[in-house]
């Protein structure tokens, strides 16, 4: 993909005359669902670093919208890349996705194993060296949990336990999945912030802030009057997308 197609203006829906904005001089990159695609995560980090080179690091934030693990082949490597990226001068914010939540629930209770493994957890276990799916040694969920706990580096444990459910910059509200209509943004339930779909996606009215989210894969990033969706199904499409927000302008950067 050439540079011109990587960075392009967004197609806008109709809005009121006043658009939500960021504080003067600030720029935000909001990155969609990575799902174990370390190759795309590394490419996106390089694209962000190059694109943000014209701005003082203290005025740049990178918000990672969750679902770093599962489905793709390299979840462990993705987490390594994110931890290393946090050491750069750019401000990084890491949000909780429903897949990270499912993994943490499994680590707390192996009875959660069927749900997590049913939508991608097996790929994460394998990326940490846990031998699942081997006909000669079939692990119970309890054994798989113990093996994963032993394989998780301390920095990875700290990373997963530090994830936030939402973040606000200016007039933009960042979360993994969306928000429940009719509930104040400060009062949103964590479960909704990482799992909600139809009630949020079908709501046509203003939420009080522009919601920037992932979670629901779309063929191309969506910029609607009340929300921005940057989940372009990276693990299957090879397209990892982020929204680039500056002032009241939103464009997209993609691999």
C-alpha positions in Angstrom: 0.0 0.0 0.0 1.4 3.4 -0.9 1.8 6.4 1.5 -1.1 8.3 -0.1 -3.6 5.4 0.6 -2.3 4.9 4.1 -3.2 8.4 5.2 -6.4 9.8 3.8 -9.2 12.1 4.9 -12.2 10.5 6.5 -15.6 10.4 4.8 -17.9 12.4 7.2 -21.5 12.0 8.0 -23.6 15.1 8.7 -22.9 16.9 12.0 -24.0 20.0 13.7 -22.0 23.2 12.9 -19.8 22.6 16.0 -17.6 19.6 15.9 -15.9 18.0 19.0 -12.3 19.0 19.4 -9.0 18.5 21.2 -7.1 21.1 23.2 -5.0 23.4 21.0 -1.8 21.8 19.7 -2.6 18.3 20.8 -2.8 15.3 18.4 -4.2 11.8 19.3 -3.6 8.5 17.5 -6.3 5.9 18.4 -5.4 2.4 17.3 -7.9 -0.4 16.6 -7.9 -4.1 17.5 -4.5 -5.8 16.9 -5.5 -9.4 17.8 -2.1 -11.0 17.8 -0.8 -9.4 14.6 2.6 -8.3 15.8 3.7 -7.6 12.3 1.0 -5.0 11.8 1.5 -3.6 15.3 5.1 -3.0 14.6 4.3 -1.4 11.2 1.7 0.9 12.9 4.2 2.0 15.6 6.7 3.0 12.8 3.9 4.9 10.9 2.9 6.8 14.1 6.5 7.6 14.9 7.1 9.0 11.5 3.8 10.9 11.3 4.2 12.4 14.7 7.8 13.6 14.1 6.6 17.1 13.4 5.0 17.5 16.9 6.6 17.8 20.3 6.1 14.4 22.0 4.4 16.0 25.0 1.5 17.1 22.7 1.0 13.6 21.2 -1.1 10.8 22.7 -1.5 7.3 21.4 -4.6 5.5 22.7 -4.6 1.7 22.1 -8.2 0.6 22.1 -7.8 -3.0 23.4 -8.0 -6.5 22.0 -4.3 -6.9 21.6 -4.4 -10.7 22.0 -6.2 -13.8 20.6 -6.9 -14.9 17.0 -3.6 -13.8 15.4 -0.4 -15.9 15.9 1.8 -13.5 18.0 -0.1 -12.2 21.1 3.0 -12.4 23.3 5.1 -10.4 20.8 2.3 -7.8 20.5 2.4 -7.2 24.3 6.2 -6.9 24.1 5.9 -4.2 21.4 3.3 -2.3 23.4 5.4 -2.3 26.6 8.4 -1.1 24.6 6.3 1.6 22.9 5.3 2.9 26.3 8.9 3.9 26.9 8.9 6.3 24.0 8.4 10.0 24.7 4.9 9.9 23.2 2.1 9.5 25.8 0.6 6.0 25.6 -2.8 5.0 27.0 -3.7 1.3 27.0 -7.4 0.3 27.2 -9.0 -3.0 28.2 -10.6 -5.0 25.4 -13.1 -7.9 25.9 -10.4 -10.4 25.0 -8.0 -9.2 27.7 -10.9 -9.3 30.1 -11.7 -12.9 29.1 -8.1 -13.9 29.6 -8.0 -12.3 33.1 -11.2 -14.0 34.0 -9.6 -17.3 32.9 -6.6 -16.6 35.0 -8.8 -16.0 38.0 -11.0 -19.1 37.3 -10.2 -21.9 34.8 -14.0 -22.5 34.5 -13.9 -19.5 32.1 -11.6 -21.4 29.8 -14.3 -22.7 27.3 -15.5 -19.1 26.6 -12.1 -17.6 26.2 -10.6 -20.4 24.2 -13.8 -20.5 22.1 -13.0 -17.1 20.6 -9.3 -17.0 20.3 -7.7 -17.8 23.6 -6.0 -20.9 22.2 -3.9 -18.7 20.0 -2.7 -16.7 22.9 -1.9 -19.8 25.0 0.2 -21.1 22.1 2.0 -17.7 21.8 3.1 -18.0 25.4 4.4 -21.6 24.8 1.4 -23.4 26.5 1.1 -26.7 24.6 -2.6 -26.9 23.8 -4.1 -28.9 21.1 -1.4 -31.5 21.3 -3.0 -35.0 20.9 -0.2 -36.6 23.0 -0.7 -34.2 25.9 -4.2 -32.7 26.3 -4.2 -30.1 29.1 -7.1 -29.5 31.4 -8.2 -25.8 31.7 -6.7 -25.8 35.2 -3.4 -27.0 33.8 -3.5 -24.5 31.0 -4.2 -21.7 33.5 -1.2 -22.8 35.7 1.0 -23.0 32.6 0.0 -19.6 31.4 0.5 -18.0 34.8 4.0 -19.5 34.9 4.8 -18.3 31.3 3.5 -14.7 31.8 6.5 -12.4 32.4 6.0 -10.0 35.3 5.9 -7.0 32.9 3.1 -8.7 31.0 1.2 -9.3 34.2 1.6 -5.7 35.2 0.5 -4.6 31.7 -2.7 -6.6 31.7 -3.6 -5.5 35.2 -3.0 -1.8 34.4 -5.4 -1.6 31.5 -8.1 1.2 31.7 -11.7 0.9 30.6 -12.0 4.4 29.2 -10.1 7.6 28.6 -11.1 11.2 27.8 -9.0 13.7 25.9 -10.7 17.0 25.1 -14.2 16.2 23.8 -13.4 12.6 22.8 -14.2 9.6 24.8 -12.1 6.5 24.1 -13.2 2.9 24.9 -13.0 -0.5 23.4 -16.6 -1.4 22.4 -18.8 1.6 23.0 -21.2 3.1 25.6 -24.7 2.5 26.7 -27.1 5.2 25.5 -28.9 7.1 28.2 -26.2 6.5 30.8 -23.7 9.3 31.6 -20.3 8.7 30.3 -18.7 8.9 33.8 -21.2 6.2 35.0 -20.7 3.6 32.2 -20.4 0.0 33.3 -17.1 -1.7 32.5 -19.0 -4.6 30.9 -20.6 -2.2 28.4 -17.4 -0.4 27.7 -15.8 -3.7 26.5 -18.7 -5.7 25.2 -21.6 -3.6 24.0 -22.7 -3.7 20.3 -26.2 -3.2 18.9 -27.6 -0.7 21.4 -24.6 1.5 20.9 -24.1 1.0 17.2 -27.7 1.7 16.3 -28.0 4.8 18.5 -28.3 7.9 16.2 -28.1 10.7 18.8 -25.2 12.5 20.5 -23.5 10.8 23.4 -22.2 14.0 24.9 -18.7 13.4 23.4 -17.4 11.8 20.3 -16.9 8.1 21.0 -13.8 6.5 19.5 -13.9 2.7 19.6 -13.1 -0.6 18.0 -14.6 -4.1 18.8 -16.9 -4.4 15.8 -15.0 -5.1 12.6 -15.9 -3.0 9.6 -14.6 -3.0 6.0 -13.3 0.5 6.3 -13.1 2.9 9.3 -16.3 4.6 10.1 -16.7 8.3 10.9 -20.2 9.0 12.0 -21.8 12.1 13.7 -21.5 10.5 17.1 -18.7 7.9 16.9 -15.6 6.7 15.2 -14.9 3.0 14.6 -11.3 2.0 13.8 -11.6 -1.9 14.0 -10.9 -3.0 10.4 -10.4 -6.7 11.3 -6.6 -6.6 11.3 -6.0 -10.3 12.1 -7.9 -11.3 8.9 -7.6 -8.4 6.6 -4.0 -7.2 7.2 -5.3 -3.7 7.8 -4.7 -2.2 11.2 -6.2 1.3 11.4 -5.9 4.3 13.7 -7.7 7.5 13.8 -5.6 10.7 13.8 -7.3 13.4 15.6 -6.2 17.0 15.7 -8.4 19.9 16.6 -11.8 18.9 15.2 -10.3 17.1 12.2 -10.2 13.3 12.0 -8.3 11.3 9.4 -7.1 7.7 9.2 -3.7 6.0 9.1 -3.5 2.3 8.2 -1.1 -0.5 7.4 
